[in-house]
Amino acid sequence: MATTRTASTRWEGTLFEGAGKVTLESSGLGTYDVSWPARAEEPNGTTSPEELIAAAHSACFSMAFSNGLAKNGTPATTLDTSADVEFTPGTGITGIKLTVRGAVEGISAEQFVELAEAAKSGCPVSQALTGTTITLDASLA
């Protein structure tokens, strides 16, 4: 069964002087300020599309990796994942780096990395971002 999640943005003004608010409609978790300076310079308490992509990617990868580890008979105790989304004004998103550290009993470091690579490839967010170079740094904690 397909599901749909919705977010919306209200933007006021020009790209460089304006600002907007992103609302997470489906979950109702909140409304967050967005602006060009927060995207291209320092966040200063404001989010950006790239930060939202990083959140989605780190969560999706963690879910996919957790599932792969469980199917392998080596469920994770913990997985700590971060996603760094690099944005270059005038060019766009130029790369994503996933970093994961995991506590997993009964698995070799090599097998951990192999399953992490499979999760990176199989994660629906990774698949949606196939036009971007995605790298992975995976190791046991």
Summary of the structure (lengths in Angstrom):
residues: 141
radius of gyration: 17.2
end to end distance: 36.0
largest distance: 55.5
contacts: 391
relative contact order: 0.14
helix: 33%
strand: 36%
